Amino acid sequence: MINARMMYFRPGNLLKEFIIETNTPTVTSTGRVANDYVGDGMNTLKGCLADASADDKANHSTTDHMVTHTIVQSGYPKAKRADRLILGERVFYIVDIDDAGSFGIVTLYYAEERTDVK
């Protein structure tokens, strides 16, 4: 029997494991608030990474962050807005989340790939 769920995956589109780093605002010595991302590498999610469509870019981008990619994960959301996902040397900032129907079947993350952060 052929597994129908895996039938449409291409070699570059298989599930990848992203490390989740949560956003924790901290106050610096000068009194300014700075975002600090905390993660020990144990909190992960598996999902498919794809380029964002023109509709996704128009509907989910903010004035500060432009959506460049979508990540599709099976199940309930494991990350939240303003968290950071790490895939090897690539860093993604979560701009928006869509828990399709709130049924826990699939979660869509709209993310911006950050090339200025390592």
PEBELNOR-V452080 format. One record per backbone hydrogen bond with DSSP energy under -1.0 kcal/mol. CO is the residue of the C=O (numbers start at 1). NH is the residue of the N-H. If there is no record, write none. Layout:
((CO	NH) (CO	NH))
This chain:
((10	13) (16	47) (18	45) (19	86) (21	84) (22	38) (24	36) (26	34) (28	31) (32	28) (34	26) (36	24) (38	22) (43	20) (45	18) (47	16) (48	72) (50	70) (53	57) (54	58) (55	59) (56	60) (65	62) (68	52) (69	111) (70	50) (71	109) (72	48) (73	107) (80	83) (83	94) (84	21) (85	92) (86	19) (87	90) (90	87) (91	114) (92	85) (93	112) (94	82) (96	110) (98	100) (98	108) (99	102) (100	103) (105	75) (107	73) (108	98) (109	71) (110	95) (110	96) (111	68) (111	69) (112	93))
